[in-house]
Amino acid sequence: MAAHVGRVAMRVYGMTCALLLLWGGVAARAMAADAKEVLVEGKGIRVERGEVEAEVQRLRTEATQRGQWIEDDQWPALRRQVLERLTMVRMFEARATSADRSKAEESARTFIEGLRRTQGEEGLARLLRQAGYTNATFRAAKVSEALVSAVIDREVRPTVRIPTSDIRDYYEKNASQWEQPAAVRVQNLLLSMKTADGKPLGVEALAARRQRMREIKAEADRGADFAALVRQHSQDEGSKARGGEYRIEKGLWPEELEKEVFALEPGKVCGPIETYMGLHVVKVLERIPARRLPLADVEEDIRKLLTEREVQQRVPEFIDRVRMESGLRRLAEP
């Protein structure tokens, strides 16, 4: 009985495959014919059905890779959204100058190279597969995004003027943003209490390292150049090249270290201090009292912030104007 069912199932499977192959051939020819169908056109603008379907398929792949399910009744709305986005991209492409294109190419290249550095070649390839991109389609997508930004930067941003009164008003209304707590500028010499493979030092090795830090502290007390000591001995690779300099605010560093350095006068050295970070010998360079940053110090940052806000508010109106000037016509539904 089981064998009979198996044979029937195989025949059904074979027939299904044949029908699918037949349908697939017909569907492929129909899709090839439909792919060139123009859905939207305007001045220098053309969006074809095949472009929409390619992006919809990419989104389908991305959703599948993420374990997401898109219901059948959601696809029509998704297709319309894709068409709207492609139409907007085409509008901006038609409006772009050669300088805009060069800027977009460079921006996309920088973005992709940054991903390659942080993710590695294999990691980047994996991200693209998961999102349904090839190298070429991903680069094209990033260029398109950057081109939209380039056109907005050229046409919208220069029209924004932020009055000095608005900057001053923002500064006063957000006073807490400019408050800087008391701080200490220090030079930190750090030795780890772990081995190269991350294991805790043994008793004898740890004792030897503590003794070495006491000797370094003694050298500093005798007037040795502390920055030179840091560059010679410190294991904090992130700071040794700059002589171990840090600005320390309360609550951001280990409590036992903060307690010592905030009580120390400039020019004095303390340590060794043990924290979860390791063994420290620290020289205090400057005590910085709490203060409110003056408007002059933050004026340009506020101007950039308010400019960005205003640009974002003007973008929808700009897109509407570009759409009208483009003479767009919807010829078919996606």
Helices and strands as residue ranges (DSSP letters): H 2-35, E 38-42, E 45-48, H 49-65, G 72-74, H 75-95, H 98-131, H 135-155, G 157-159, H 164-173, G 175-178, E 179-180, E 183-191, H 203-221, H 226-233, G 240-242, E 245-249, H 255-262, E 269-275, E 278-288, E 291-292, H 295-325, E 329-330
